[in-house]
């Protein structure tokens, strides 16, 4: 049965990250019908293949993966779907790989955000960029009341979602580990 472990891991993790990455790019949302089954399947996977140590690793991975993006969601720097995406994925990845994926995806988000902000600064100017990215709620005309920002306005302000960077980081790290001869699978690193 252990010969199936790498196949199951790679098929599910790569399939999940492809699905959620594409879905998020088109619909700006990651539905529960993807994240919840992935979360529970990860616990089954860990229990079947790695028993108690795998379940402990999954729990720590979830705390790190979901916890980090949940905090970002609470401060408005990520979406709730992004936190759920990483929550489902981190149960499969475990503690160390969740950290690696978070670190690599954060670097991708920072790099892409800087490129987008600099490009917008150069093309639309600093005042328009400030208006585009900051939600002050200030009225645009004298005498208007201050308005609360809607969910749609928040989505428009968001520079990028986390699903694609998480997917790219996962694939890149798995490929790098394979080609460098590092432990390819998260359970090799426990």
C-alpha positions in Angstrom: 0.0 0.0 0.0 2.9 2.4 0.6 3.8 2.3 -3.1 0.6 4.2 -3.7 1.4 7.0 -1.2 3.5 9.2 -3.6 1.0 8.7 -6.4 -2.0 9.6 -4.3 -0.2 12.6 -2.8 1.0 14.0 -6.1 -2.3 13.5 -8.0 -4.4 15.0 -5.2 -2.1 17.9 -4.3 -1.3 18.9 -7.9 -4.9 18.5 -9.0 -6.2 20.6 -6.1 -3.8 23.4 -6.7 -4.5 23.5 -10.4 -8.3 23.5 -9.8 -8.2 26.2 -7.1 -5.6 28.3 -8.9 -7.6 28.4 -12.1 -11.0 28.8 -10.3 -9.8 31.7 -8.3 -8.4 33.5 -11.3 -11.7 33.3 -13.1 -14.2 33.7 -10.3 -12.3 35.4 -7.5 -13.6 32.9 -5.0 -12.6 29.4 -3.8 -15.8 27.5 -2.9 -16.1 25.2 0.1 -17.0 22.3 -2.3 -13.2 22.2 -3.1 -11.6 23.0 0.3 -13.7 21.0 2.7 -13.3 17.6 0.9 -9.6 18.3 0.6 -9.3 19.0 4.3 -11.1 15.8 5.3 -9.4 13.7 2.6 -6.0 14.9 4.0 -6.8 13.6 7.4 -7.8 10.2 5.9 -4.7 10.2 3.8 -2.4 11.0 6.8 -4.2 8.4 9.0 -4.0 5.6 6.4 -0.4 6.1 5.2 1.4 7.7 8.2 -0.9 6.9 11.1 -0.4 8.9 14.3 2.8 10.8 13.3 1.2 11.9 10.1 -1.9 13.1 11.9 0.3 15.2 14.2 2.2 16.6 11.3 -1.1 17.4 9.5 -2.4 19.2 12.6 0.7 21.4 12.9 0.6 22.0 9.1 -3.0 23.1 9.4 -2.2 25.5 12.3 0.6 27.1 10.3 -1.0 27.1 6.9 -4.5 28.1 7.7 -3.5 30.2 10.7 -1.2 32.4 8.6 -3.7 33.1 5.9 -6.5 33.5 8.4 -4.6 36.3 10.1 -4.0 37.9 6.7 -7.7 37.6 5.9 -8.6 39.2 9.2 -6.4 42.3 8.3 -7.7 42.4 4.8 -4.6 41.1 2.9 -6.1 37.8 1.8 -9.5 36.3 1.2 -11.3 33.8 3.2 -11.1 31.3 0.3 -7.3 31.7 0.4 -7.2 30.7 4.0 -9.5 27.7 3.3 -7.3 26.8 0.3 -4.2 26.6 2.4 -6.1 24.9 5.3 -7.0 22.0 3.0 -3.6 21.9 1.4 -1.6 22.1 4.6 -3.2 19.0 6.1 -1.6 17.1 3.1 1.7 19.0 3.2 2.4 18.8 6.9 4.3 21.3 9.1 7.6 21.9 7.3 6.2 21.9 3.7 3.4 24.2 4.7 6.1 26.6 6.0 8.1 26.3 2.8 5.0 26.9 0.6 3.9 29.9 2.7 7.4 31.4 2.5 7.7 30.9 -1.3 4.2 32.0 -2.1 4.7 35.1 0.1 7.8 36.0 -2.0 5.8 35.6 -5.2 3.0 37.8 -3.8 5.5 40.5 -2.8 7.3 40.4 -6.1 4.1 40.5 -8.2 2.6 43.2 -6.0 5.7 45.4 -6.3 5.7 45.0 -10.1 2.0 45.9 -10.3 2.2 48.9 -8.0 5.3 50.3 -9.8 3.6 49.8 -13.2 0.5 51.5 -12.0 2.5 54.3 -10.4 4.3 54.9 -13.7 1.1 54.7 -15.9 -1.7 56.3 -13.8 0.3 58.4 -11.4 0.6 58.5 -7.6 -2.8 60.2 -6.9 -4.8 57.7 -9.0 -2.8 54.8 -7.6 -3.6 56.0 -4.0 -7.3 56.3 -4.9 -7.3 52.9 -6.5 -5.5 51.1 -3.6 -6.6 52.8 -0.5 -10.1 52.6 0.9 -10.5 55.8 2.8 -14.3 56.0 2.5 -13.9 59.7 2.0 -16.6 61.3 -0.2 -15.5 62.5 -3.6 -17.7 65.6 -3.5 -18.2 68.2 -0.8 -21.3 67.5 1.3 -21.5 63.7 0.6 -21.5 61.3 3.5 -18.6 58.9 4.2 -19.6 55.5 2.8 -18.6 52.0 4.0 -16.6 49.9 1.5 -18.6 47.1 -0.1 -17.2 43.6 -0.7 -17.1 44.3 -4.4 -15.0 47.4 -3.8 -12.6 45.4 -1.6 -12.3 42.8 -4.4 -11.5 45.5 -6.9 -8.8 46.9 -4.6 -7.2 43.6 -4.1 -4.0 43.4 -6.2 -3.9 39.6 -6.4 -5.2 36.5 -4.9 -3.1 33.9 -3.1 -4.3 30.8 -4.9 -2.0 31.1 -7.9 1.1 31.9 -5.8 0.4 29.0 -3.5 0.0 26.7 -6.4 3.2 27.9 -8.1 5.1 27.6 -4.8 3.8 24.1 -4.3 4.7 22.9 -7.8 8.0 24.7 -7.7 9.1 23.3 -4.4 8.1 19.7 -5.3 10.0 20.0 -8.6 13.0 21.6 -7.0 13.1 18.9 -4.3 12.9 16.2 -7.0 15.7 17.7 -9.2 18.0 18.5 -6.3 17.6 15.1 -4.8 16.1 16.5 -1.6 13.4 14.5 0.1 10.7 14.8 -2.5 7.7 14.2 -0.3 6.7 16.0 2.9 6.7 12.8 5.0 10.4 12.3 4.2 11.2 15.6 6.0 9.4 14.8 9.3 
